[in-house]
Each structure stands twice: as C-alpha cells, then as structure tokens.
Amino acid sequence: MSGVLYRAIGGMVATDHGPLALGEARDLALLYARDAAVAEGPWRRLCAERARAMAGAANEASDWRRAAGWANPDEADRINFRTP
C-alpha cells in the first residue's frame, strides 16, 4: 500500500497494519478530525488528511458491502472480527 494510508479493498478497510472493522475506522476518522480541529501547523494538515482518507475508506467499504447484499454493512464485522 505504498503512498496510501487507508483504502477500501473488497468491503474491508485496509491499513498498513492490517484490516479494521468499519466501526473502528469511523472512530479513528473522528479522532483524527478532532485532532485536526485543535492541532497547529503541519500537524493540522496531517490529521485532516488522515481523517479524510479513513472516512473515505470506511464509506467505500460500506458501499461495497451494500452492493454485495449486506443490509447493515457493519454486520460483516461480526463475522470477520467476531465482535459481539
């Protein structure tokens, strides 16, 4: 994944550390957005870019899952990540 921090691949959010559940991806995007709101200088831009990239990947993965027939895209994570 050179050059791209986060991306959607086959309905999953992929990072350089492995896949994330959609809920985790959304939470991380929100965290980066909150950091961008209070950061200064180059950190603000970096956090904002990461927030956009993560949110975009989560949205693309959700769209893919809906197209694949999941009424609730987060349900797939209960199977893939064995979440409660």
C-alpha positions in Angstrom: 0.0 0.0 0.0 2.7 2.5 -0.9 1.5 6.1 -0.8 -1.9 5.4 0.6 -2.6 5.3 4.3 -6.0 3.7 4.2 -8.1 2.2 1.5 -11.2 0.0 0.9 -10.4 -3.4 -0.6 -13.3 -5.8 -1.1 -15.5 -4.3 1.5 -12.8 -4.1 4.1 -10.8 -1.1 5.4 -7.2 -1.9 4.9 -4.3 -0.1 6.7 -0.6 -0.7 6.7 -1.2 -2.6 10.0 -4.0 -4.8 8.7 -7.8 -4.7 8.4 -10.1 -2.6 10.6 -13.7 -3.1 11.4 -15.9 -0.3 10.0 -16.8 1.0 13.5 -13.1 1.2 14.3 -12.4 3.0 11.0 -15.1 5.5 11.7 -13.9 6.1 15.3 -10.4 6.6 14.0 -11.5 9.1 11.4 -13.4 11.0 14.1 -10.3 11.0 16.3 -8.2 12.4 13.5 -10.8 15.0 12.7 -10.9 16.1 16.4 -7.1 16.3 16.5 -7.1 18.4 13.3 -9.5 20.9 14.9 -7.1 21.6 17.7 -3.7 21.0 16.0 -1.5 23.7 14.6 0.9 24.0 11.7 1.7 20.9 9.7 0.0 18.6 12.2 -3.4 20.1 11.4 -3.0 19.2 7.7 -1.7 15.7 8.5 -4.6 15.0 10.9 -7.1 16.4 8.4 -5.7 14.3 5.5 -5.8 11.1 7.7 -9.4 11.9 8.7 -10.5 12.3 5.1 -8.6 9.1 4.0 -10.0 7.0 6.8 -13.6 8.3 6.4 -13.4 7.8 2.6 -12.2 4.2 3.0 -14.9 3.4 5.5 -17.6 4.9 3.2 -16.2 2.9 0.2 -16.2 -0.3 2.2 -19.8 0.3 3.4 -20.9 1.0 -0.2 -19.2 -2.2 -1.4 -20.9 -4.3 1.3 -24.3 -2.8 0.5 -23.7 -3.7 -3.2 -22.8 -7.2 -2.1 -26.2 -7.5 -0.3 -25.5 -6.5 3.3 -28.4 -4.5 4.6 -26.3 -3.5 7.5 -22.6 -3.2 6.4 -21.4 -3.4 10.0 -22.9 -6.9 10.3 -20.0 -8.3 8.2 -17.6 -7.3 11.0 -19.4 -9.5 13.5 -18.3 -12.4 11.3 -14.9 -11.2 10.2 -13.8 -9.8 13.6 -16.0 -11.9 15.8 -17.3 -8.8 17.6 -20.3 -9.0 19.9 
